[in-house]
């Protein structure tokens, strides 16, 4: 897995779209946050307003990962997708 982290990450992103069961909302937020941290780094821009609760929840989940290196976020994302696939 660690030989080609970007390729493994891209494969996990594709696999996440076809999970056997839909994860709960907390797990979906974790996947989103790890994806954003891996692909863009720390959360940037203004925090969405309270009226946009979905965008705000996503941004907040992403912001909790501030400082996590991209490579670590990729590894964590891959591990989470693997666990979700095997839990079904």
C-alpha positions as CSV (number, residue, x, y, z in Angstrom):
1,X,0.0,0.0,0.0
2,X,2.7,2.6,0.9
3,X,4.6,2.0,-2.3
4,X,2.2,4.3,-4.3
5,X,0.2,6.3,-1.8
6,X,-1.4,8.6,-4.4
7,X,-2.5,5.7,-6.5
8,X,-3.8,3.8,-3.5
9,X,-5.7,6.9,-2.3
10,X,-7.3,7.4,-5.7
11,X,-8.3,3.7,-5.7
12,X,-9.9,4.2,-2.3
13,X,-11.8,7.2,-3.4
14,X,-13.3,5.2,-6.3
15,X,-14.1,2.3,-3.9
16,X,-15.8,4.7,-1.4
17,X,-18.3,5.5,-4.1
18,X,-19.4,1.8,-4.2
19,X,-19.5,0.7,-0.6
20,X,-21.9,-2.2,0.2
21,X,-23.7,-0.1,2.8
22,X,-24.1,3.7,3.2
23,X,-22.0,4.7,6.2
24,X,-23.5,6.7,9.0
25,X,-23.3,10.5,8.9
26,X,-20.4,10.7,11.3
27,X,-18.4,8.3,9.1
28,X,-19.3,10.2,6.0
29,X,-18.0,13.4,7.6
30,X,-14.8,11.6,8.5
31,X,-14.3,10.4,5.0
32,X,-15.0,13.9,3.7
33,X,-12.6,15.5,6.1
34,X,-9.8,13.0,5.3
35,X,-10.4,13.5,1.6
36,X,-10.2,17.3,1.8
37,X,-7.1,17.2,4.1
38,X,-5.3,14.7,1.8
39,X,-6.1,16.6,-1.4
40,X,-6.1,20.3,-0.2
41,X,-4.4,20.5,3.1
42,X,-5.8,22.5,6.0
43,X,-9.2,24.0,5.8
44,X,-9.1,27.5,4.3
45,X,-11.6,30.3,3.8
46,X,-14.4,31.4,6.1
47,X,-16.4,29.0,8.1
48,X,-19.9,28.6,6.5
49,X,-22.7,30.4,8.3
50,X,-25.0,28.7,10.8
51,X,-27.9,28.7,8.2
52,X,-25.8,26.3,6.0
53,X,-25.6,23.5,8.5
54,X,-24.4,20.9,6.0
55,X,-21.5,22.9,4.7
56,X,-20.7,24.0,8.2
57,X,-20.6,20.4,9.5
58,X,-18.3,19.5,6.6
59,X,-16.0,22.4,7.2
60,X,-15.9,21.8,10.9
61,X,-15.0,18.1,10.3
62,X,-12.2,19.1,7.9
63,X,-10.9,21.9,10.3
64,X,-10.4,19.3,13.1
65,X,-7.6,17.7,11.0
66,X,-5.6,21.0,10.8
67,X,-1.9,20.2,10.8
68,X,-2.3,16.5,9.7
69,X,0.1,15.8,6.8
70,X,-1.5,14.9,3.5
71,X,0.2,11.5,3.4
72,X,-1.2,10.7,6.8
73,X,-4.7,11.8,5.7
74,X,-4.4,9.5,2.6
75,X,-3.4,6.5,4.8
76,X,-6.2,7.1,7.2
77,X,-8.7,7.5,4.4
78,X,-7.5,4.3,2.8
79,X,-7.7,2.4,6.1
80,X,-11.3,3.7,6.7
81,X,-12.5,2.7,3.3
82,X,-10.9,-0.8,3.7
83,X,-12.6,-1.1,7.1
84,X,-16.0,-0.1,5.7
85,X,-15.7,-2.6,2.8
86,X,-14.8,-5.4,5.1
87,X,-17.5,-4.6,7.7
88,X,-20.3,-5.3,5.2
